[in-house]
Amino acid sequence: MRLRSTQSRTSALGDPNRRDILRLLGEGDKAVRDIAAALPISRPAVSRHLRRLKEAGLVAEQAQGTSRIYHLRDEGLHAVQLYLEQVWGDAARRFRLFAENTGPAE
């Protein structure tokens, strides 16, 4: 398995339809047809978004008869979580330093 970058993962999250797909998969494993039924986009569009999420390491698929069942990949989501905690943690520290070093407005 090739190493996926944080940039690839966060880029995959840039599309609202892909974020909706991740929310749906957060409820449990789903077939492509079930994901498509819950979204206002075509089934081929859902398949393209799933392929992008899979390439980013955020979802994986499993054959079940003639269906492809998708599920979230903990490793990919954990990497995104660590990245966001780092970014927002740094921002929160900078904000606190600014707030502590700024006097009240007159």
Rosetta constraint file for C-alpha pairs under 8 A:
AtomPair CA 4 CA 8 HARMONIC 6.61 0.50
AtomPair CA 4 CA 9 HARMONIC 7.43 0.50
AtomPair CA 4 CA 56 HARMONIC 6.27 0.50
AtomPair CA 4 CA 57 HARMONIC 6.71 0.50
AtomPair CA 5 CA 9 HARMONIC 6.52 0.50
AtomPair CA 5 CA 56 HARMONIC 7.85 0.50
AtomPair CA 6 CA 10 HARMONIC 6.08 0.50
AtomPair CA 6 CA 79 HARMONIC 6.86 0.50
AtomPair CA 6 CA 80 HARMONIC 6.62 0.50
AtomPair CA 6 CA 83 HARMONIC 7.31 0.50
AtomPair CA 7 CA 11 HARMONIC 5.84 0.50
AtomPair CA 8 CA 12 HARMONIC 6.21 0.50
AtomPair CA 8 CA 56 HARMONIC 5.63 0.50
AtomPair CA 9 CA 13 HARMONIC 6.63 0.50
AtomPair CA 9 CA 53 HARMONIC 7.80 0.50
AtomPair CA 9 CA 56 HARMONIC 4.98 0.50
AtomPair CA 9 CA 57 HARMONIC 7.11 0.50
AtomPair CA 9 CA 58 HARMONIC 7.08 0.50
AtomPair CA 9 CA 76 HARMONIC 7.36 0.50
AtomPair CA 9 CA 80 HARMONIC 6.77 0.50
AtomPair CA 10 CA 14 HARMONIC 6.70 0.50
AtomPair CA 10 CA 80 HARMONIC 6.75 0.50
AtomPair CA 12 CA 18 HARMONIC 7.15 0.50
AtomPair CA 12 CA 52 HARMONIC 6.59 0.50
AtomPair CA 12 CA 53 HARMONIC 6.07 0.50
AtomPair CA 12 CA 56 HARMONIC 6.57 0.50
AtomPair CA 13 CA 18 HARMONIC 6.24 0.50
AtomPair CA 13 CA 19 HARMONIC 5.86 0.50
AtomPair CA 14 CA 18 HARMONIC 7.68 0.50
AtomPair CA 14 CA 19 HARMONIC 7.71 0.50
AtomPair CA 15 CA 19 HARMONIC 6.47 0.50
AtomPair CA 16 CA 20 HARMONIC 6.16 0.50
AtomPair CA 17 CA 21 HARMONIC 6.23 0.50
AtomPair CA 17 CA 39 HARMONIC 7.95 0.50
AtomPair CA 17 CA 49 HARMONIC 7.53 0.50
AtomPair CA 18 CA 22 HARMONIC 6.27 0.50
AtomPair CA 18 CA 49 HARMONIC 5.95 0.50
AtomPair CA 18 CA 50 HARMONIC 7.49 0.50
AtomPair CA 18 CA 53 HARMONIC 7.28 0.50
AtomPair CA 19 CA 23 HARMONIC 6.25 0.50
AtomPair CA 20 CA 24 HARMONIC 6.23 0.50
AtomPair CA 20 CA 39 HARMONIC 7.94 0.50
AtomPair CA 21 CA 25 HARMONIC 6.18 0.50
AtomPair CA 21 CA 35 HARMONIC 6.89 0.50
AtomPair CA 21 CA 50 HARMONIC 7.89 0.50
AtomPair CA 22 CA 26 HARMONIC 6.02 0.50
AtomPair CA 22 CA 72 HARMONIC 7.28 0.50
AtomPair CA 23 CA 27 HARMONIC 6.90 0.50
AtomPair CA 24 CA 28 HARMONIC 7.17 0.50
AtomPair CA 24 CA 30 HARMONIC 7.98 0.50
AtomPair CA 24 CA 35 HARMONIC 7.15 0.50
AtomPair CA 25 CA 29 HARMONIC 5.62 0.50
AtomPair CA 25 CA 30 HARMONIC 6.46 0.50
AtomPair CA 25 CA 70 HARMONIC 7.42 0.50
AtomPair CA 25 CA 71 HARMONIC 5.93 0.50
AtomPair CA 25 CA 72 HARMONIC 6.25 0.50
AtomPair CA 26 CA 72 HARMONIC 6.97 0.50
AtomPair CA 28 CA 71 HARMONIC 6.97 0.50
AtomPair CA 29 CA 69 HARMONIC 6.41 0.50
AtomPair CA 29 CA 70 HARMONIC 5.58 0.50
AtomPair CA 29 CA 71 HARMONIC 4.73 0.50
AtomPair CA 29 CA 72 HARMONIC 7.67 0.50
AtomPair CA 30 CA 34 HARMONIC 6.14 0.50
AtomPair CA 30 CA 35 HARMONIC 6.54 0.50
AtomPair CA 30 CA 69 HARMONIC 5.35 0.50
AtomPair CA 30 CA 70 HARMONIC 5.46 0.50
AtomPair CA 30 CA 71 HARMONIC 6.84 0.50
AtomPair CA 31 CA 35 HARMONIC 6.45 0.50
AtomPair CA 31 CA 67 HARMONIC 6.43 0.50
AtomPair CA 31 CA 68 HARMONIC 5.66 0.50
AtomPair CA 31 CA 69 HARMONIC 4.36 0.50
AtomPair CA 31 CA 70 HARMONIC 6.09 0.50
AtomPair CA 32 CA 36 HARMONIC 6.09 0.50
AtomPair CA 32 CA 43 HARMONIC 7.37 0.50
AtomPair CA 32 CA 46 HARMONIC 7.23 0.50
AtomPair CA 32 CA 47 HARMONIC 7.02 0.50
AtomPair CA 32 CA 67 HARMONIC 7.64 0.50
AtomPair CA 32 CA 68 HARMONIC 6.54 0.50
AtomPair CA 32 CA 69 HARMONIC 6.81 0.50
AtomPair CA 32 CA 70 HARMONIC 7.35 0.50
AtomPair CA 33 CA 37 HARMONIC 6.09 0.50
AtomPair CA 33 CA 43 HARMONIC 6.92 0.50
AtomPair CA 34 CA 38 HARMONIC 6.49 0.50
AtomPair CA 35 CA 39 HARMONIC 6.58 0.50
AtomPair CA 35 CA 46 HARMONIC 7.37 0.50
AtomPair CA 36 CA 40 HARMONIC 7.56 0.50
AtomPair CA 36 CA 41 HARMONIC 6.78 0.50
AtomPair CA 36 CA 42 HARMONIC 6.50 0.50
AtomPair CA 36 CA 43 HARMONIC 5.20 0.50
AtomPair CA 36 CA 46 HARMONIC 6.04 0.50
AtomPair CA 41 CA 45 HARMONIC 6.27 0.50
AtomPair CA 41 CA 46 HARMONIC 6.84 0.50
AtomPair CA 42 CA 46 HARMONIC 6.33 0.50
AtomPair CA 43 CA 47 HARMONIC 6.23 0.50
AtomPair CA 44 CA 48 HARMONIC 6.30 0.50
AtomPair CA 45 CA 49 HARMONIC 6.27 0.50
AtomPair CA 46 CA 50 HARMONIC 6.08 0.50
AtomPair CA 47 CA 51 HARMONIC 6.12 0.50
AtomPair CA 48 CA 52 HARMONIC 6.38 0.50
AtomPair CA 49 CA 53 HARMONIC 6.24 0.50
AtomPair CA 50 CA 54 HARMONIC 5.98 0.50
AtomPair CA 50 CA 59 HARMONIC 7.53 0.50
AtomPair CA 51 CA 55 HARMONIC 6.12 0.50
AtomPair CA 52 CA 56 HARMONIC 6.27 0.50
AtomPair CA 53 CA 57 HARMONIC 6.37 0.50
AtomPair CA 53 CA 58 HARMONIC 5.37 0.50
AtomPair CA 53 CA 59 HARMONIC 5.80 0.50
AtomPair CA 54 CA 58 HARMONIC 5.75 0.50
AtomPair CA 54 CA 59 HARMONIC 4.86 0.50
AtomPair CA 54 CA 60 HARMONIC 5.74 0.50
AtomPair CA 54 CA 61 HARMONIC 7.98 0.50
AtomPair CA 56 CA 76 HARMONIC 7.57 0.50
AtomPair CA 57 CA 73 HARMONIC 6.82 0.50
AtomPair CA 57 CA 75 HARMONIC 7.73 0.50
AtomPair CA 57 CA 76 HARMONIC 5.20 0.50
AtomPair CA 58 CA 72 HARMONIC 6.02 0.50
AtomPair CA 58 CA 73 HARMONIC 5.21 0.50
AtomPair CA 58 CA 74 HARMONIC 7.58 0.50
AtomPair CA 58 CA 75 HARMONIC 7.62 0.50
AtomPair CA 58 CA 76 HARMONIC 4.68 0.50
AtomPair CA 58 CA 77 HARMONIC 5.95 0.50
AtomPair CA 59 CA 70 HARMONIC 6.58 0.50
AtomPair CA 59 CA 71 HARMONIC 5.53 0.50
AtomPair CA 59 CA 72 HARMONIC 4.41 0.50
AtomPair CA 59 CA 73 HARMONIC 4.92 0.50
AtomPair CA 59 CA 76 HARMONIC 7.73 0.50
AtomPair CA 60 CA 70 HARMONIC 5.63 0.50
AtomPair CA 60 CA 71 HARMONIC 5.57 0.50
AtomPair CA 60 CA 72 HARMONIC 6.39 0.50
AtomPair CA 60 CA 73 HARMONIC 6.21 0.50
AtomPair CA 61 CA 68 HARMONIC 6.11 0.50
AtomPair CA 61 CA 69 HARMONIC 5.40 0.50
AtomPair CA 61 CA 70 HARMONIC 4.36 0.50
AtomPair CA 61 CA 71 HARMONIC 6.38 0.50
AtomPair CA 62 CA 68 HARMONIC 5.63 0.50
AtomPair CA 62 CA 69 HARMONIC 5.17 0.50
AtomPair CA 62 CA 70 HARMONIC 6.44 0.50
AtomPair CA 63 CA 67 HARMONIC 5.96 0.50
AtomPair CA 63 CA 68 HARMONIC 4.73 0.50
AtomPair CA 63 CA 69 HARMONIC 6.24 0.50
AtomPair CA 64 CA 68 HARMONIC 6.04 0.50
AtomPair CA 64 CA 69 HARMONIC 6.66 0.50
AtomPair CA 72 CA 77 HARMONIC 7.71 0.50
AtomPair CA 73 CA 77 HARMONIC 6.45 0.50
AtomPair CA 74 CA 78 HARMONIC 5.88 0.50
AtomPair CA 75 CA 79 HARMONIC 6.32 0.50
AtomPair CA 76 CA 80 HARMONIC 6.52 0.50
AtomPair CA 77 CA 81 HARMONIC 6.15 0.50
AtomPair CA 78 CA 82 HARMONIC 6.18 0.50
AtomPair CA 79 CA 83 HARMONIC 6.27 0.50
AtomPair CA 80 CA 84 HARMONIC 6.19 0.50
AtomPair CA 81 CA 85 HARMONIC 6.09 0.50
AtomPair CA 82 CA 86 HARMONIC 6.14 0.50
AtomPair CA 83 CA 87 HARMONIC 6.22 0.50
AtomPair CA 84 CA 88 HARMONIC 5.88 0.50
AtomPair CA 84 CA 89 HARMONIC 7.93 0.50
AtomPair CA 85 CA 89 HARMONIC 5.42 0.50
AtomPair CA 86 CA 90 HARMONIC 6.06 0.50
AtomPair CA 87 CA 91 HARMONIC 6.35 0.50
AtomPair CA 88 CA 92 HARMONIC 5.95 0.50
AtomPair CA 89 CA 93 HARMONIC 6.21 0.50
AtomPair CA 90 CA 94 HARMONIC 6.24 0.50
AtomPair CA 91 CA 95 HARMONIC 6.12 0.50
AtomPair CA 92 CA 96 HARMONIC 6.14 0.50
AtomPair CA 93 CA 97 HARMONIC 6.22 0.50
AtomPair CA 94 CA 98 HARMONIC 6.14 0.50
AtomPair CA 95 CA 99 HARMONIC 6.04 0.50
AtomPair CA 96 CA 100 HARMONIC 6.00 0.50
AtomPair CA 97 CA 101 HARMONIC 6.11 0.50
AtomPair CA 98 CA 102 HARMONIC 6.05 0.50
